[in-house]
Amino acid sequence: MAIVVADGLSKQFRVADKQPGLTGTLRHLVARKYKNIDAVKNVSFTIEPGEIVGFLGANGAGKTTTLKMLTGLLHPSAGTCKVDGFVPFDRSKAFLGRITLVMGNKQQLLWDLPAIDTLRMNAAIYGVSDADFKARSGELSEMLELTDKLSQPVRKLSLGERMKAELLAALLHQPRLLFLDEPTLGLDVNAQAAVRAFLKRYNEKTGATILMTSHYMADITALCPRVLVIHEGALVHDGGLDALLSRFGARREIRATLGEDVAREKLASLHGVELLGVQGREARYSVEPPALVAAVNRVLAELPVVDLTVHDPPIDEVIGRVIQKNGRA
């Protein structure tokens, strides 16, 4: 039985429509006009217990709005959703005890107090016994490598350590569903890898269901066998990540930093690679994986390269191909 069911989920916001300039400001004060913005439009999907699902889309596509409806923070304008058998916006105590929402740009930890104090407060809010608190906080802090950090004031922790502590605080009541909105936002490469490894172990150990958004391809490829892609509020893809990448993200991207200015015509004349763009002295190329080695050798041989890196295509680029394929661009 699906643990998350969204059926025709929609959210519309009424916002003020102000015209620019002094005249527009005066009219806005005396005769304010409004317009409706469709943030989420007729989104339907189901998630099975224990799944880790990536939720992808460009900024403003409707990802966070959807998560807020699934967690009961927003009431949908139309459609229905059920999470673990509950209607989220009823916000029943039993429902709130089964979910957690972690947002990479928000924090619940008290800045000037040790993280352990926030953990104790959360334990009291969720009715976690002293024995369970000690056992769970000990286990989670060991998994997150935070055992010797919890007694330090939060402001003394690094960004990566604070994110780990946020996860610990959010998981103390052992939720069945984790809604994660950019959990690795702003973290360095090592901290991102540590958070990903923890989430994977936690899912394997507890069977918790995870729905997460991220703009980092590494988060999605490491954790999410299935992805949902949303564009301008509408769901445009629901399926396996491997199928998505093989169809739309198979090409690799070469970024070459040049030691001197090179005419765009010369940059575009390299055989076997597609010039994506030039910014300053950095040139970006796209190439099919089988031709990658030859393409790198060609770029190094024909251009004054001082640095070269190879990347997966940005998620927004992959999403763009999905949208174009679905005829929604």
N, C-alpha and C positions, 0 to 999 in steps of 0.2 A: 504494500500500500504506500503510495507517494506521501512523503513527509511535507512537501511544499506543493501546493496547487494554486496556480494563478490562472484565472479564466477571464479574458477580456479586460484585464486590469488597465485602468486609465486614470490620469490625474491632470486636471486643468486648473491653472492659477489665473486669478483676476488681478491684473496689474494696471497701475496708472499709466496713461499714454500722454506724456508731456512733449510738446513741440519745443524745438530749440529757440534760444533768443529771449529777449525781454518780454516780447509780446506773448510768446508761448508760456513763460513763467507766470505772467499776470492772468492769463486764461486758466492756467493750471490751478491758481489760487481761488478763482471765483466760479469756474465752471469746469471742474475736473472731469476728464474723460477716462474711460477704462477700456482695456482690451483683454481678451482671453488668450492665454498661452497654453498650448497642449504640450505638457512635459512628458507624459507617457500616454501612448495610444494603443489600446486594444491588445495588450501583451498577454500571451497565454503560454504556459509551460508547466511541467511537473518535474520534481526532483525526488529521487528515491533515497531512502535512508542510507547513510554512509558515503554518498557521493561527494566528490569535490568538484565543483563546477565553477568555471571562470565566467565572469560577466564583463564583457568588453564593449567599449564604445568611446568615441571622442568626448572631450569635455563638453558638458551640456547635453549629452545624448539622452539622459534620463536614468542612468544607473543608480545614482544615490537616491533619487526620488522613489524608484522601485524598491530599493532596500528599506527605505523609511516606511513605505506602505506595508511591506512584509513584516516589519517589526512593530507596527502599530503606532509609529510616530506621526503618520499622515493617514487621513481617511481618503480612500479612492473616490474619484468623481463618478466612476462607473466601473462595472465589473466586480468580481469577487476574488477573494483569496483565502486559503486556509493553510495554517502552518501547524503541523503536528496535531491536526484535528481542531485547532482553535481559530476563531476569527480574530486576527491580530489587533484590530482597533477596538475590540472590547477590553483589551489590556487586563485580562484576568491575572490574578496572582500566580496561578498554576502555569499559565502561558509564559509570563515573564521569567519564571524560574527555569524554563527549558531553553531559552534563547540567550544570545549575547550579541551585541553590536559593537564592533571596534572600528573607529574611524581614524585614519592615519593623521588627519589634521586636527583632531580633537584629543583632549586628555582628561582623564578622571582622577589622576594622581594629584595629591595636594603638594604644591610646589616646594614649600619650605619644610615639610615633614618627611620622615623616612617612609619609603614605600610600604613597609610593614604595617604602618598605621592605617593607610588606605585599605590594605588587605583585611585588617581586623574590622574596619568599618563595613566593608562589603560582606564579610562573613556574618556580621550582626544583621545586616539588611536582609540577607537571604536565609537567615536562620541556620547557618552552618555551625554545628557543635564545635566546642574547643578541640576535641579529639580529631574530628574530621578536618578542622582548619589546620591543625598541626601537620597531619598526614598529607593533605592535599598541597599545602603551601610548600612543604618540604620536597614532595615529589616534583611539583611543577618547577620550583626554583632550581632543582638539580637538572631537570631536562633543559631548562633555559640558561643554565650556567650563571645563575644569579644569587647563589646561596650567600656569598659574602658581600652582596651589594644592597640587600633589602634594608639594612640598618642605616644606610647613608641617606641624607636629604635628597629628594628627587632632583633638585637643581644641581647637585653634584654629579649626577649620572650623565653618561654620554647619551646622544640621541638614540643609538642602538639599544643601550641598556634600558632607557625609558620605554622604548617600544616593547621590549621583552616584558618589562614590569607591567605595562598596560595589558598585555595578553594574559599575564598571570592573574591580574585582578579580575579580568573579564571571564576567566575560566574557573575561578575558585568554587563556584556553585555547580560545576559539572553540567553545563548546558548541553543539550542534544544537538542544537543547531548553532553554527557560528556564521554570522553575517559580517564579513570583513570588507571594509571600504578603504582601499589603498593602504594595506597594513605595512608596506615597506617604503612608504612615501618618504623621500629625503634621506634614506639610510645609505651608508656606503656599501660597497659590494660585499664585504665580509659580513656586515650586519644583515643585509638582505638574505644572504645564503643561510645564516644561522636561523632567521625567522622561518624561512622556507623549510629547513630541515626539521625544526620543531613542529610545524603544522603537519608535516607528513607523518612524523612519529605519533603525534597526538591523534590523528585520524586513524592510524593503524591500531593504536592501543585502545581507544575508546569507541571507535565506530561513529564518531560525531560527523554530522553532515556539515559541509562547508560551502557557502556561496560567497565568492570573493571577486572584487573588482581590482584591477591593477593596470597601470600603463607600462609595466615592465614585462617584456616578453618572457624573460627568464622565470618570473613567478608563475606564469601560466604554463609554460612548457614543463616546469619541474613538478607541478602539482595537479594540473587540471586535464584529465582525459577528455572532458567535454566542455564546450564553451557555448555561451549565449552571446550573440552580437546584437547590440541595439543601436539604431541610428535615428536621430530626430524623434525619439520616443517610440519608434516601432521596432519590433523584433524582426531582424532580417536573416538570422542564422541560428540554428539550434542543432548541434551535432558534435561529432568527435573532433578533437583538436588536430589529430593526425590528418584527417581528411581536409580540414580547413587549411592547414599549412601546405599540404602537398598540392592543393589546387590553387591557392592564392598567395602563399608565402614562401615558395620553394626557392626563389632567387635570393642570392646573397648580395650584400652591399659592401663595396670597397670605399674606404675614405682615405684619401691621400692628401697629406699636408706637404705643400711645395716650398722649396727654398727660395723661389723667385717667381715673379709674375709670368704667366703663360697665357697666350691668346686662347680665347674660348674655342676658336676654330680648331686649334691643335689638340686641345683637350677632347673635343668631340670626334676627332678623326681616328682615335685608337680602334683597331679592329677587334671585334668580338666582345666589346663591352658597351653598355648604354650609359651615356652621361646623364645623371639625374639632376645635377645642379652644381653651381660654383658659388662659394661664399668666401670672399677674400682670397686666400691662397689654399683653401680646402676644396678639393674636387670629389664629388660623390658619383660612384659608378654602380650599376646593377649588372649582375652576371648570373648565368645558370650555374648550379653547383658543379656539374662535370667539367666546366671550363674555368673553374675558379683559379686553379694553380697557374694555368697558362696566362690568365688575365692578370694576376698579380705580377708575374714575371714581366709581362709586357708593360704594365704601368711603371714598374721599377726601372726598366731598361730605357723607356722613351721619355720619362718625365723626371725633373729634378726633385725627387721625393726625399723629404727629411723624416717623415713618419708615415706609417701605413697601418691601418686596422681593418679587420673584416668583421661585419656585424650581420645578425639576422635583420630582416626588414623591420622597421618600426611597426608597432601594432596598428597605429592609425593608417599606415599604408596598406596593411593586410585587410583592415576593415574597409578601406576605400574600395579595394578590389571586390570584396564580398558585396558591398552596396551596388557597385556598378554591374556585377553579375546578376544581381536580383532586380536590376532595372529601377533602382530607387535613387540613383544619383541625380 
